[in-house]
Amino acid sequence: AQSVTQPDIHITVSEGASLELRCNYSYGATPYLFWYVQSPGQGLQLLLKYFSGDTLVQGIKGFEAEFKRSQSSFNLRKPSVHWSDAAEYFCAVGPAGGTSYGKLTFGQGTILTVHP
Amino acid sequence: DAGVTQSPTHLIKTRGQQVTLRCSPKSGHDTVSWYQQALGQGPQFIFQYYEEEERQRGNFPDRFSGHQFPNYSSELNVNALLLGDSALYLCASSPIRQGASGANVLTFGAGSRLTVL
């Protein structure tokens, strides 16, 4: 069965500092990979996705992620964090083939706190 | 362009009662998926509807059921509520006709917060 692990439950950074959120997955084949962000009281917003091709993908709000097949990882990065980035971040995997479209498996989430 | 809308935003029920949550998908989307997000957890897939039929289902009991209407909107019903059903219920829509690259890109609503007492 597929699974997603986000090892860090809570991360605190200072505004302007760089950020890396970790994500490891277990999947039978190469999956589709996603990062979502959730602000308090809000639904999930898609930051970026990886389907194929270039393993470094760019997303919205200055975020990027790198797919490393050998490490089964898809870490999210941002060079300089803004106070408005404080939220909860979820990594997710989905099927690249077959018919299970839209059935995503999410990690537990990482809460990001930004200090001024 | 309205995104995914869900109602109600919040509701409180007691154990044993039944609840119905509603979802209108994003314009142009034909598939609706429901997720349950317990406090401190990531969302878990409940089921998905396409062409008014349940297309796939996660590991949830039969107390959880749904429906999709001809206009693609959807309902989630939960019978015999348990305390453990307290959660944020998220609806997501996608365009399955675009194939895997489109159908896997979900647009989420803000959710319905259910509290069971």
Interface residues (C-beta under 8 A of the other chain):
Chain A: V4 Y32 F34 Y36 G41 Q42 G43 L44 Q45 L46 K49 F51 F90 A92 G94 P95 A96 G97 T99 S100 Y101 G102 K103 L104 T105 F106 G107 Q108 G109
Chain B: V4 T31 S33 G40 Q41 G42 P43 Q44 F45 Q48 Q56 G58 L90 A92 S94 I96 G99 A100 S101 A103 N104 V105 L106 T107 F108 G109 A110 G111
